[in-house]
Structure formats: structure tokens, C-alpha cells
Amino acid sequence: MNRNEELFNRAKNIIPGGVNSPVRAFGSVGGVPRFIKKAQGAYVWDENDTRYIDYVGSWGPAIVGHAHPEVIEAVREAALGGLSFGAPTEAEIVIAEEIAKLVPSVEQLRLVSSGTEATMSAIRLARGFTKRDKIIKFEGCYHGHSDSLLVKAGSGLLTFGNPSSAGVPEDFTKHTLVLEYNNVAQLEETFAKIGGEIACVILEPFAGNMNLVRPSENFIKALRSLTEQHGAVLIYDEVMTGFRVALGGAQSLHGIKPDLTTMGKVIGGGMPLAAFGGRKDIMACISPLGGVYQAGTLSGNPVAVAAGLKTLEIIQREGFYENLAKLTEQLVKGFQTASKEAGVTFSADYVGGMFGLYFADNTPQSYADMTRSNIEDFKRFFHGMLECGVAFGPSAYEACFMSAAHTPELVEATVATAKEVFAEMAK
Ligand SMILES: Cc1ncc(COP(=O)(O)O)c(C=O)c1O
């Protein structure tokens, strides 16, 4: 039996579904997940010793490539000094100062251990600051798995949401309103009716959890002006886009100053590190200064901070983002040409080092658009590529990630593989 299969069967006995995060189980593409043995640069190897060119990048963090020697050395050095102290360290100040320098809307920040914690805390903080309960999120945006955010749209406008997961009480979700991404009229109507009750609006500023969906300029402008006008907190969830689409995150590309920002993935360089931060007057509401409680045994963990700091250093080197975007563009354009030649309905888009592949004529503007793409074609493409040694995320709804360890030659090889897979799909 193939070792991935063997391990999957064994895992299923002891870990629900065999995995510690559901998308890893290959549920939406079928087949056996690859159990990863090691990773280096642009590659991962599974337990059968099969090598893959990797465009998952640990779902975003691996922007400098896997096991970058400088990051590994920083982690080794930090680990030798002790794994965790439960007390403040100088390195936490250094990384906080570094993040605030790169993302100027962040005047103060708190370190936490996961994106889920960051968004959950930011929402509590926004509620504490505004003394309001209601929040707005957008359909198709994922902000981690806290109760207030596992919500799907209600049956009509201004109907508050329903739980999208068992175990979430309806009472929790009745304060969450789920609106359509890029729908300016709906947003305006909502604020006109209940603007004074809204604590915050949280969004993925380039949505990466319904593939890759760009916000329109009008949508972004409306979000900023309506929240400002009604005293609601605007939260940019940059857990995925932060240091991924540009050094200053999505907000630097939008020219927007959100009130709060959440970050994760890249800032930990592959270790569990995330953050939330923003306006000083809002951050002052967090304990021990203010009444909004938030804490963490491993928050600002020294080993995670060391990995994050080194990663932040590497991404600031000259030409880093130009190179990353060039590689992503090469891949996206190569796929577009290859699919066209094969006659497969396909489109693609990218921002910096993040890209989306859709089996539809046009790139989506909303979750509803995304659901109209051809998921069966995605599955065929995904498995065709995987069989040929190229790994994408095992779901049509996820964005993909480029790293600086990829090269034009590797991207060319990926495009050549895609050409064969598209041709096979067209048969
Ligand atoms: C935009 C966004 N926010 C929050 C999260 C949750 O982060 P974590 O998985 O670290 O809890 C994710 C995870 O993919 C994300 O993409």
C-alpha cells in the first residue's frame, strides 16, 4: 500500500477525519491527502518520497520558500535560549515596531498565536470600543473559526445570520450580518437603516477564501466612508494578504487606512504567530489598560517571533516583491494561454504573490459568482497536476501562493505541465 494511504488510514483512527484542519483531508477533491515528510525552497516531499512543486506554501506563510536557511538559523538560535517564558521579551518589541513601520495604520499591536485569535480579539475590541454588538462580514470571506464569524447569510437583507457550523448558538450569530462582497448598494442600505448599531465591518481586502476575489474601488471607498460616518470600526483582515500582496499589505494598494488590522501567516514565517493592531485610542481599550479582556500563554512566543522577524527582514530586501509578482504573472499568463489553446474554459488572476485559478469565463466578483465555476474541472485539473508533481490547495475555493524560492524555470515547468493537463481535460 502506498504510504500516504497507510498513514491516512492510521490517522483516521486517532484524529477525526485523519487531519488537524479539515481542508487537508482532500474532502472537496477526493483521493488521498499527501502526508508531507519535508519541505525545502519551492518543494515539498510526501511520505512516498514524491517531490512536488508547491503552490500551497503552508496556505500562505512560506513566502520566502520552505526552510529558508536564515529563518531556520534564527529559529535554532532562539530555541537554544528557551522555548517560552510567559514574560515579555525585547524581540516582541522589535517585531511590533517592525510591523508598525511597514503598516502605518497600525499604531499599536498585540501578538497572538493564530489568525482566528487575531480576528476574534479584534471583533471583541471593536465591540468594546464602540459599545455596540452588531458586526458585518461578507459572504465567502473567512476570518477563522470563532463563533461570531461562523455565520452564513440570513434569508434577506437585514436578517441577521445563521450558524454555518453545528455547535454555534443562534444567539451568538444574531449579531452578525452577512452581506455580499462588492455590493455597494446593499452596504449603503444597511448603514442607512442600522448604521448606529454597527460595531465593525470586517473583510478580506482581497478575498482569498473564495478563490481570489478583488474588491471594486467603489466598494472599498464606500466601506471606509460609511464606517467613518457611522462610527463603526473598519477591520482589514490581512491574515492572508498582509505582506503577501505587497509589503504594506492590501491597505497600501487600496490607499486605505483601516481602524484595525489583523495579520498572521507571513508574520510568523511558518511558526504560530499572528497579530491585531491599529488606532492607539482603540488599542487602549485592551486589558491591562482597558476593559476588553484578551490574553495568551504563548502569545509573542520567542521562537515564533524569531522566525517572523527574519522573514520580515528577507521580504524587505531589494526587488523581493517585484520578483514575486513577476513569477506569479508568468504562471497566471502561462495558464491562461495554455487553457485557451486547449479550449478549456478558464480564467485566472493574481495580486503580488497570491493567485486564483477559476474554471469559468470571468474572474468572480462575489461568492455567488465563485459557486458558478466548474468545480468538476477544478478537481480534474488539481489531480492531473498533482499526479505530475505540482501541488495546489485541495479546494477550488482557496487562493494559491507563490514563493521567492520559485524560479522562472520552475514556473515554466509548471506551465508545461498545465498544458498537458488542460489538453487531457479537453479530450
Ligand atoms: C483571511 C483569514 N483570516 C483568518 C484566518 C484564520 O487564521 P488561522 O488559520 O491562523 O486561525 C485565515 C486562515 O486561513 C484567513 O485566511
The ligand as an SDF file (V2000), in Angstrom:
LIG
                    3D

 16 16  0  0  0  0  0  0  0  0999 V2000
   -8.2460   35.9500    5.9620 C   0  0  0  0  0  0  0  0  0  0  0  0
   -8.0650   34.9670    7.0680 C   0  0  0  0  0  0  0  0  0  0  0  0
   -8.3690   35.3200    8.3180 N   0  0  0  0  0  0  0  0  0  0  0  0
   -8.2090   34.4850    9.3550 C   0  0  0  0  0  0  0  0  0  0  0  0
   -7.7450   33.2050    9.1570 C   0  0  0  0  0  0  0  0  0  0  0  0
   -7.5790   32.2790   10.3300 C   0  0  0  0  0  0  0  0  0  0  0  0
   -6.2310   32.0790   10.5890 O   0  0  0  0  0  0  0  0  0  0  0  0
   -5.7250   30.7840   11.3620 P   0  0  0  0  0  0  0  0  0  0  0  0
   -5.9510   29.6180   10.4620 O   0  0  0  0  0  0  0  0  0  0  0  0
   -4.2740   31.0760   11.6450 O   0  0  0  0  0  0  0  0  0  0  0  0
   -6.5220   30.6980   12.6160 O   0  0  0  0  0  0  0  0  0  0  0  0
   -7.4180   32.7850    7.8650 C   0  0  0  0  0  0  0  0  0  0  0  0
   -6.9210   31.4300    7.6210 C   0  0  0  0  0  0  0  0  0  0  0  0
   -6.7380   30.9800    6.5360 O   0  0  0  0  0  0  0  0  0  0  0  0
   -7.5800   33.6920    6.7990 C   0  0  0  0  0  0  0  0  0  0  0  0
   -7.2910   33.3480    5.5360 O   0  0  0  0  0  0  0  0  0  0  0  0
  1  2  1  0
  2  3  1  0
  2 15  2  0
  3  4  2  0
  4  5  1  0
  5  6  1  0
  5 12  2  0
  6  7  1  0
  7  8  1  0
  8  9  2  0
  8 10  1  0
  8 11  1  0
 12 13  1  0
 12 15  1  0
 13 14  2  0
 15 16  1  0
M  END
$$$$
